[in-house]
Amino acid sequence: MFKNITNITPGIVLALVFCLFSQGINNVIAIELFNTTKSPISTAMIAILLGIVMGNAFTPRPGMMLGLDFTQKYILKLGIIFLGIRLSFGEFIKFGTIAIPLIIVCILSVLILVKLLIKKVPISSRMSYLIAIGTSVCGATAIVATAPVINAKKTEVAYAIANITLFGVIAMLVYPYFAEWYFYGEPLKAGLFLGTAIHETSQVAAAGLIYDQQFNSPETLNVATVTKLIRNTFLVIMIPLFAFLYNRGNVKDKGYSILSIFPYFVIGFIGMIVVRNIGDQVFTVENSNFETWKNFIGYLKSLATVFLTMAMAAVGISININELKSMGYKPFVVGLITAITVGIVSIITLEIFFKTFLY
């Protein structure tokens, strides 16, 4: 136990240092260069870019990568769980009700598109399945969970993950500013777009955080997070479906288990919403402990931001540009088209949905 903690500590500390250094750079850019209270580049984006530069300029030691991997997997999820303290039940139900039909349309669109694309750009059916589920559901997690049930090769898994990483990072850095411009600062639309159009949970969290930090819109971060977490739960449906489609006629057990792929941090996120709402009922304005409760909420909000920024730094350090270069153009073409398509479908569906049902 103690040995494991010792092994992961250096990488976690490095991610925290990058987080603090990124905040320092953000302050310098804002105060010294622009003479404003807010930098045009968010802390989360600085952490990602700084991580990419440093991770490719200097090869992280294997021992350091243990802590960075832990930060990406667990500290990220803890940060997302803490985001639940920002929401009420009403907001969660409202955002979720709107998000589900958008998610379904985006998933179906990507599946149909990939099916058509592989006729024009020949790649293996396994690769097409991996890119499809990675783009439509939840990035690398979906790819790794799907690979065993369709007998994907290690090289196909690596290519698909590199593909998703490349286009997801681009979307993560570009889409917050695009969403502000296209949706005229409407937080609900911007959050739904970020939650449905970007691949990875970490990338959506980063994009939402960038949007919040740059345009002072915590609602957008909340909506994007809820949308992405609901989207993640579709793994429970999509992986058995892919297993059936790929292994039709083969009754052999592929070792699939819903329990092994269910994103449990979604439950933690909902649990934090429960804590917030119970606390608000107990600690009313008239209660002597109300200020303590408000400070506790503020502390968890700040901690969520720190954890997410640490995770973004770890993600940046872990991105190997040389590996992305070796991906090959055919999967690249499929990944590019599907990434663009899911963004376009998200926008079109949003416009139709809001004009039809909410206006």
N, C-alpha and C positions, 0 to 999 in steps of 0.2 A: 504493500500500500504506500509506504513512505518512499520507496524507491520509485514507484510510478509517478508520484507527485514531483519528486526531484527531477525526473526525466523531462516532464512537460513544462516545468517552471521557466527555463530560459526562453523558450519560444513564446510563452504567454507574456513574459516581461518585455520581450522585444516588440510584440504587437502593442502593448500598452505604451511603450516608449514612442512608437510610431504615431499612435493616437495623440499623445500629448504634444509631440513635435509638430504634427499636422495642425493642431489647434493653435500652436505658437505661430506657425507660418501664416495661418488664416488671419490672426490678429495683426501681424506685421503688414500683410497685404492691405488689410482694411484701413489701419491707422496711418501707416507710413506712406503707402502708395496712393491710396484713394481718399484719405482723410475722412473716412466714414466709419460707422460702427459695424458694418457688415461687408465681408469680402465678396467679390463677384464669383469666387470659387469656394465651394463649401468645404468644410473640414473633412467630410466623408470622401469627397472626390480627391482632395489632396492626399489623403491616406492611401487611397487605391493607387493613384499615379506614382506616389512616392514609393509604395511597395513594389510596383512593377519595375521602376527604375533600379532600385536597390537590389531586388531579387534577381535581376538579369545582369547587373554589373558585378555582383558578388554572389557566388554560389552558396546558399545557406547550408550549414552543416547538417548531417542527418539527425543529430540530436536536437538541433534547433527546430527542425521540421516537425518533430513529434508535438511540441507545444503549439506550433502554428496550425497543425492539423486539428488539434484539440480545440483551438480557438475558433476555427472555421466550423467545426461540427457542433460543439457544445456551448461555447460562450455566445456564439451567434444565436442559437436557439434560446438561451437564457435571456438575451436581449430582446428577442421577439416576444417571449412570454411576458416580460416586464412591460412591453408596449400595451398589454391588455389593461393595465391600470388606468389608461387614458380614456377608456370607453365605458359607456353605459350599455345596459341590455338593449335599450331601444335603438341605439346607434348600430349595434352589432346586427340586430335583426333587420334593420332598414338596409344597411350596406349589403348584408348577405343575400337578402331577397332580390336585390337588383343585380348582384354579381353572378348568381348561379346561371341564369339564362345566357348571359354574355359569355361565361366560361364554356358552356356547352356548345354554343355556336362556334367559338374559336377552336375548340378541340376538334369538332367535326370538320371544320374547314381545313385544318392542317392535315388531318388524316386523308381526306379526299385529295388534297393537293399533292401530297407525297406519293400517293398511289398513281396519280397521273404523271408526276415528274419522273419516276423511275423507268417509265416507258421511253422517255426522251433522253434522260441522263442515266445510263445503266450503272447502278450500284447494287450490291447484294441486298436481298430482301431483309436480311437481318439488320444491315446498316440503316435501311430506310425505316424500319420499325423503331430503332433506337433514336434516330434523329426526330422522328414524328413524336414519340412520347416525351423526349427531352424538351422539344420546342413547345408542345401543347400543355404539358402538365407541370413538371418541376425540375427540369434540367438534369444535372448529373445524377441526382438521387434516383430519379425515374429510370435513367439509363442503366445504372448499376443494378437496380432492383429487377429490371426487365431482362437483362442479359442472360441470366441462367435459364429462364423459362423458354427462351428461343434459341438456346445453344450458341449464343454469339461468341465470336473469337475475341481474344484479348485486344488484338489490333483494332478490331471494329469498335470495341468499347472505347478504346483510347481515342480513336478518330472522332467518334460521336461526341465524347466529352470535350475534346479540343474545339470541335465545331460549335457546340453550345456555349462554351466559355468565351470564344472569340466574339460571336454576335451578341451574346448576352452582355458582355462588358461594354461593347459599343452602344447598345441600347440603354444600358444603365447610365452612361455618361451623357448621352444626347437627349433621351426622351424626357427628362424633367423639364428641360428648357423648351423643347418642342411642345410639350403638354401645356405649359404656361402660355405659349404663343397661340397655339391652335384653339384651346378651350377658354381663352380670355380670362384665365384665373379662376375658373369654376372648380372648386376643390373636389366635388363629388365625381365629376367627369374625369378630371386629371388622375385621381386615385384609381378609378376603375380601369382607365387606360393603362396605367403603370402596372397594375396588378394582373392584367390579362395579356399584355404585350411583351413582357420581359420574362426570361426563362427561369432563372434560379431564384430561390427564396432570398438568398443573400443579396442578389442583384436588385430584386424588387425592394427589399428593405433599404438598400443603399440609395436607390433612385427616390424613394419616398422621403428618406432623410435629407437628401440633397434638395428636393423640392421644398421641404419644410424649412430648412435652414436658409434657403435663398429667397423664398417667397412668403415666409412666415405663415405657413398653412399646415398646422398639425392635423387638420381633418384629412388632408390628402394622404398623409402618411398612414393615418388610421384606416382609411378606405382601402388603400393599396395593400396594407398588411392583411386585413380581413379577406379581401378578394383572393390574395395569393394563398392564404392558409386553406380557404375553401377549395381552391383549385388543387392544392396538394392532396386533399382527401380523395380526389378522383383517381388516385393511384389504385385504390381498393377496387375500382371498377375496371380501369384500363389494363392493368397487368393480366388479370384473368382473361380479358377479352383478347389481348395480344397472344397469350399462351394458346387460347383456343384456335385463333385464326392461323397461327403459324404451325401448330401441331395437330391440325384436323386429321382425324382418322387414326391418330396415335393415342392410345389410352394410357400410355405409360405415365406414371406419376413423375412430375417434374420438380417436386419439392416446393411447390408454391405455398405460401402461408400469408394470409392477410395480416396476422399479428406481427409478422416480421417486417412488413413494409408500411404499416400504418404510422403516419407522422404524429407521434404522441405529444410533441410540443404544442400541437393545436389544442389539446386538452388543457395544457398548462396556461395557454393564452386565455382560454375561456374561463379557467379557474381564477385568473387574475381579474377578469371582468367581474366575476362573482364577488371577489374580495373588495373591489372598488365599490360596488353597489351596496354591499352589506355595510361597509364602512361609512358610506354617505348617509345611510339610514340611521346608523348608530350615533355617529358624530355630527350632529346637526350644528347649525350656527350658534345655537344657544348653549351647546355643550362646552364645558371648560376645556376639553381635549381637542376641540375643533382645529386649532392652529397646529397642534402636534400632528393630527391626521393630514392636514394640508401639506405640512413639511415632509411627512413620510411619502406622500404621493409625488411631490416634487423631487425627492431623493431618488425614487424608483425611476421616474422619467429621465433624470440625468444619467442614472446608471445604465438605462437602456441605450441611451445615445452613446455612452462610452463603450459599452460592449459591442454595439453594432459597428462603431468606427474601428475598434480593435479587429473585429472580424474582417472588415474591408481591407485593412492593412495586411492581414494574414493572407487574404485572397490575392491581393496584388503581388506579394512576395512569392506566392506559389505559382504564379503564371509564368510559364517558360515560353518565351517568344519563339525560340528555335523549334520547339515541338509544334507550335502552331504553324510554322512555315512548312513543316514536313507533312502537313495534313493531306495534300493532294487536291486537285481542282474539282473533281466530280462531287465528293461529299461537300466541298466548299460551296459549290453552285447550289446544291439542294438546300444546304443550311441557310445560305443567303436568301434564297427565294422564300423559304418557309418563314424565316424571321421577319422579312418585309411583309409577307402575306398576313401573318398573325397580327401585326401592327395595323395594317389596313383594315382587316376584318373587324378588329376591335373598334376602330374609329367608326366604320360604317354601321356596325351593330349598335354602338352607343348612340349615334345620331338617330337611327330609326327607332330605337327603344324609347329615347327621351321624347321624341316628337309624337310617338304613338300613344305612350302610356303616361308620361309625366307632364306633358304640356297641354 
